[in-house]
Amino acid sequence: MTYAASKSIEESISVHSPTITICAALALALTALVGCASKSDPISQAARADKAAGVPVPSLAETKAIAEEAFIYGLPIVMNYAVMNEYAIDKGGPQFKAAFNQIKNEPRVYTYQDTAVITPNSDTPYSILWMDLRTEPIVLSVPAVEKRRYYSVMLNDGNTYNFGYIGSRATGNGPGSYMVVGPDWKGETPPGVRKVFTSTTPFAAAVYRTQLFNPKDMSNVVKVQSGYKVQPLSAFLDRTAPPAAPSIKFVPATTAGIKDNFYEYLDAALQFVPPSAEDRDVRARIARIGIGPGKTFEFKDLALEHKGAVLLGMKAGDEKVDKWLATGIKNVNGWNIGSFFGDRNFYKGNWLMRAGAAKGGIYGNDAIEAAYPLTRVDEKGQPLDGSKHDYTLTFPAGQTPPVNAFWSVTMYDGKTQLLIKNPINRYLINSPMVSAMKKNRDGSLTLYIQKDSPGKALEANWLPAPDGPIYLAMRLYWPKDTPPSILPAGEGTWKPPGIVASK
């Protein structure tokens, strides 16, 4: 799905750039004045507790380093918490979908008006489910889906681990019931349940993707969506439900608010992310500056020198994430390709990789489910900009992306990573559209990527671009695993062609 905050953290940090510069200078000048910190300063409070326990008080340099580490570790957790708030908690908000344990079917694809997440998929109508697993497991039942129609149900927890799949690739297109359990659940698989999936956190999401062939096909997608059933285990087994879990007063959060409230959101989110063997050490370190479950890290309460250190740490963390996105993956003809998403064993405590995946587009699929070539540059490495150039993307004859399901190329605004408003309401070109497109004499297929129409004769091949920076995402659903293939991601025998500037 590739969700994320509505603005990149890089943009968010830039809002504070003057403050960062000022605080950096003041931090050096005021090193000897740490004792002047407000009693409500969460970093000073943590330092006093450390001192009382005989633990060395972190210096300003250490504070910056810890804030940086907290940003990298916490970015996916915070982004997920904000989306959960908007989708499942804030019932009066514009992005609300449904309460916990209730599925929300969207009989439409995403458009420029959907702003809670970045890099949204507009190929497949979504069904969204947020699960509260504290009281009992939740059973997901799926109907029989026609063999030619791809669908998937991705299970994702508060750590942003993809902890399981149901669907065409993973379990087939036949009907079945599957159980999702929380981290503390102990029990046996009940009759009628094909498989049990375990979340590392008590709150988890299920993201359903159902393939849409064309606009006239929407009624058929709706029929499939109506067959998606969600019920607690007690209802599935026709038994008395256990007592309800205590109500929670969630700290309100929005994706737009991440830039101003990052560490406060992290405090709130960590209450619902149990410690693990992989993150115990990092959680102990970030607690040294007052970050953790049950804490209240409010930026406004920080002393001036601590504000400077924290802002610099946040900026440094974001720069590391950007560097990983730019260099930590394979560059093929200007497209960044890699294996970004997976389960707990996939990440193995690599918080930078997890943060890079989230910033690239949270809630993306495992590479075996979908591969994601991404680009902001043309084949020569020059930034894509619809105000300066028209572009083409040409697939040689017989060399469109090799998939078992389907492929697409989606256009986003390069600044926000949101879909863009355009005169033909087209946000992507995908393989079901190819039959209506004009091919070149040699059988190759050219997509015209530009802000203005290439002319009526070529309009079927037009992917409207913004009048400014461009961000493109290619999606290969259920990529083939035998040559030609994009797998292993970025190292396979099939390579996406580069974007060519045509004027």
N, C-alpha and C positions, 0 to 999 in steps of 0.2 A: 504494500500500500504506500509505503514510504511517506510516513507522517513526520512532522517536525514542528518547531515553533514557527509562528507566522512571519517572524523576521529572523535572519541569521544572527547568531551571537556576535559575529564580526560587526554587523551593522549596529547591534545594541551597544557594543563596547565603544564604537566610534562616537556615540552620543556623549560618552563620558571622557573622551580623549583629553580635553583641556584639564579636567579634574585630575586625570591620571598624571599628567605632566606636573601640575602644581603639587599634588600629593607626593610624587616621587622626590621632588626637591625638599618639601617640608619634612618628609620622612627622614632624610639625611640630617636635616638641621635639628630635628626634634628627637633624635635618638635618645638623648639623655633626659628627655622629658616624659618618658612613658608613664611615670608616676602621676602625671596630670590627667590620666584617662578617667572618663566618667565611671562611676560605680556600676552603671548599667551596661557598660561596654562588655559584650559577651566574650571577647578575647581576653580582656583583663580578668573577668570572672574565672575563666578557665585557667588562666595563668596562676591566679591566687590558689585555686584548688590544687594545681600541679605542684606549686611551691610548698603547700602544706603537706603534700604527700611525698615530698622529697624529689619531685621530678623537675628537671631544669626548665625554666620559663623560656618559651621560644623567642628568639630575637626577631627583629623586623624582617630580616632576610629569611629566617625559618618560617615566619608567618606568611610571607609571600609564597614560599615554596609549598606550604601546606594548602593555602588557598588555591594554588594552581592544581595541586593533586586532587583537591575536593571538586574542582570544576570538571576535570577530566573524568574522574570516577562517577560524579553525580549527574553529568549532563543527560544521559539517557533516562535515568531515574526521574529527574525533574520534568523532562519533556513528557514522559509517560504519565506522571502524576497530573500535569496540567491538562492533558487530553482527557484523562479519566474524569477530572472535574467538569470539564465542558460537556462531555458526552453523556455522563451517567449521574452526575450529582447536581449540577446547577440547572434545575428544572425550568427556570425562567430565562435561561440564556439562549442566544440565537443558535448555538451549535448543539444543543441538547438532543440526544437520540432516544434513550430509554433508560429507565431505572435498572439497577442491578438485577441480573437473572431474567431480564426480558429482552428478547431479540427485536431489533429494529431493522426491518427490510427497507431498503432504498430502491424504489422502482424507477431509478434514473441513474445517470452517470454524473460524476462530479463536474462542476463548471467553475468559472472564475469567481462565482459568488460564495464558494466554499473556501473559507479562510482560516479555519482552525488548525489546518495542517499544511505542510509544504510538500511539494512534489507529489500531489495526489494522483492516483491511478484513475484515469477516465475510461479505461477499457471495459471494466466489469462492474456492473451494479453491485453495490456492497450490501451486506447484512452485517450489522454490528451488535456484538453482545459483550457486556462487561459482567463478569461473574464475581459474586461474593461467596467464597468457598469456606467461610469460617464455621458455619453451622453443619453443613453436609455437602457431599459432592453434587455436581450438576451433570445431568445426562443430556447429551446432544444427539438428536436423532435426525438422520438425513434420508431423503427419499431416493428412489431410483432416478437417475439422471441419464438422459439419452447419451449414448456412447460418444457421439460427435461433439457434445458440449462439455467443455472443460469447466470444472469447478474445484474450489479448494477451500478448506477451513483451516486457517493458521491460528495456532494457540500461542499466545504471547503473555508473559508475566511481568511483574513490576520491575524485574531486572532487565527487561526487554530481551529475554531469551525466547527464541522460538522453540517451545518445548514439545511440540507435536503437530501433526498434520492429519487431516481427514480429506479425502477427495480423489479426483481422477488418478493422479499419480500414486498417492500414498495408500489408498484403500480401495480404489476402483469406483465405478459409477453405480454400484448396487446399493440398496438400502441398508441401513444399519444404525445401531445405537452405540455411543461411546461415552465414557465417563471421565470427567475432569475432577481431580481432587486437590486439596490444599496440601501444604508442606507437612502438616501434622496428622494427616489422615492415615489410619491403619485399618485394614480390612481386606476382604477377599472380593474378587470380581463377581458381581451378582449375575444371575442368569439373565440372558438377553443382551448383555453388554459385550461387544466384540473386543474392546481394548480400553485400558485405563491410562490416562495421561496425568502426570503429576506436576503441578505448578510449584515454583520455589517461593511464591508469595501468596497471601490469602486473597488477593484480588488479581484477577487475570482477565484478558480479553480474548475473544474469538472473532477473527476477521474473515468473513465469508466473501469469496469472489465467485461470481457466476457469469460465465461468458455471454456476451451479447453479440449476435452476429451482425445486426443492422437495426436501425430504429424501429422497423416493423416487427422485430423479434421481441420487443419488450414484454408483450403479453405472455410469451412463453417463459421468459425469465421470471416473471411474477409467479407463474405456476410452480416453478422450481422453488422459489423463495418461500411460497406458502407451505411447502413440505418440510421446511427446517423447523424442528420442534425443540424446545428447551424446557426442562423440568427438573426440580430437585429429585434426588434419589428416592426420597420417601414417596413422592407422587408417582414416579416411574414404577415403584414396587407396590403401589397402592397400600402404603403403610402410614401410620400417624407421624406427622412431622415432628422433629425435635424442637426444643425451645429456640426461639429466635436469638441470634447473636445481639449483643448490646449495640445500640445505635451509636454512631460516631459523628462528632462535630468536626467535619473535615475543614482544614484551613483552605479557604477559597483560593483558587489558582486559575490563571488563564495563560494560554500560550503567549499572548501579547505582553503579559506581565513578567515573563521570565527574566528579561533584561534588568528589571529593577528589583526583583525579589528572589534572585537565584538561590542564595543560601538559606533564606527563610523557607522557600519551597522544598529545598533539600532536607531540612529538618523535618518538615511535615511528612514528606514522602518516605523517609527512612523508618518511620514508625510502622510501615507496612511492608518493609523489606527485611526479613530476618537475616541476621549475620550468617555468613557462610565461611568455610575454611579458606576460600579464596580472598575474602574481603575483610577478615577480622583485623589485619594489620593496618590497612588503609583507614578503616573506621576508627581505630585507636588513635591514629595520627591526626585525623581531622577533628577528633574530639578535643585535641589540645588547643584548638582555637575556637571552641564552643559550638561545634557543628555535630549534630547527631539527633537521634530520636528523643523526643521529650524536651529538646532545647529550643530556644527562641533566638535565632541569630538575626537581629535587625540592623541593617546597614546604618541607619540613622543614629543608632546608639554608639557607634564606633568612635573612638578617639581619632583625631585627624590623621595621625601617623598610621593607625591601623586601617583607616579607609584607603590611604594610599597604597599600603602593602597588599590589601585584598584586591583592589582594582587592578594593580599590576599583575598579581597572581592570576586573576581571571583572564586578563588579556593574554598573558603568556600561555595559559592553558588552551585558550581558543586558537592561538597561533600554532601550537603543537598539533591540535586537531586538524587544522587546515593543512599543515605540512604533511600529515599522514594521508589526508585525502588526495593531496597533489603528488606525493611520491611513494606512498606505501602500497600502491596498487600498480598494476601493469598499464602502461600507456600504449595503446594500439591505434595508430593512425589518428591520434588526437583524442580518442575515447579512453576514459579511465575504466578499466574492467578489473574486477576482483571479487573475491568471495567475502561479502560484508557481514552476513547475518547467519545466526545459527543458535544452537542451544548452549547450555552451560559448559559442556565439554568442548564445544567449538571455540569459545573465547578463552577458556582456561585462565581467567583472571587478567587478560590483556585489556585493561580499561581504555587504553588509547584507541585500540581497534573498535571497541564497542562504542566509544564516543564518536569516532569517525563515521561509523555506520549510522548512528542516530542523526548526526548533522547532515550526512548525505541524503538521508530520508528514512526516518524511523518507521518501524513495522515493515521493513522489506522482507522478502522471502529468502530462504536458503537458496544457494546457487542451483541445487538440483531441482528446485521448484520454479525458480525464475532467475535469469541472469540479467544484470543491469549495466550495460555500457552507458556511461554518462560523459557529457562534454560541455565545455564552455568555449572551446577553441576550434578553429578550422584545421585542415590538414597540415598547415604551415605553423601551427601553434599560435596564431593570432586570435585575440578575443573575438567571439561572435557578437556582432552588434547590428541589429536590424536598421538602425538609423544611418549606417555607413555602407552596408553591402547587402546585396541579394546573395543567396547561397543555394547550392544544389547538393543533394545526397543521391548518388547513383549506385544501385545494386546491379552488378553484371548479370547477364542472363543465367538463370538457374542458380543464383547465389544469394537469394534472399535468406534471412536468418533461419537456420535449421532448427525446427521445433517439432515437438509432438502435439502441441496445442496451437498457439498462435503467437504472433509478434506484433509490436507496435513501436512507433516513434512519437513521443509526446513533447509538445512545446511548453516552456515555462518562461516567465519573466526572469531575467538573469539576476535582478536585484532581490526579489522576494521569493523566488521559486514557486510562485503560484501560477495557476492557469491564467491566460490572458483573454480579455474580452476582444472579440473580433467579428467582422461583418458576416461571416458564414457559420458562426458558432461551431467551429471545428477546432478541437484541441489536440488532435492526434491523427495519425494515419496508421492503420493496422492491416494485417494480412487479409481479413475478410473484405476490405475495401479494394483490394488490388484488382479484382475482376472488372471494376468500373473505371480503372485508371488507364491512361494512355501510356503504352510502352514505346520505347525507341525502336528503330528499324532492326537493330541487332538483338532485340529481345530484352535489353536491359530496362530497368525501371528507375526513373529519376523523380525525386521529390523536390519541389520548389519551396525553399524556406525563405520567406520574405514577407515584409509588412504589406505590400500591395499585390493585388492579384496578378498572376502571370498571363492573364487573358483567359477568355471563356474556354478555349480549346484545351487549356492545361489546368483549369481550375480544380479538377478532380485530384490532381497531383499536388495541390497547394497546401502547405502547412503554414498558416498565418503566424507571423512573427511579431514581437513587440517593436516599437520604435525606440529601441535601445538595446541593452545587454540581453543576450539569449542564453538559456540553459536548456539542453536537450537530454532526454532520457529515453533510451531504447530498452524495451522489455521483451525478453524471450521466455515465454511461459512453457514450462516443462521442456527445457532444451534437450535436444537429442544428445545421447552420451556416446555415440559412435561416430566416427568421421563421416562427413564434416560436422564438427561440433565446436561450440564455444567453450566447452568444458575440457580440462579444468579451466575455470574462469580466468580469462586473460592469456591462457597458454594453449588453447585449443587450435584445431586446424582451420576453423572458420574465423575470419577477422572482419569486423565492420569496416566499410570504406570510409575514408575521411570526408569531411565537409569541405566543399570547394566554394570559394568566394567568386561570384560570377560578375561582379562589377565593383 
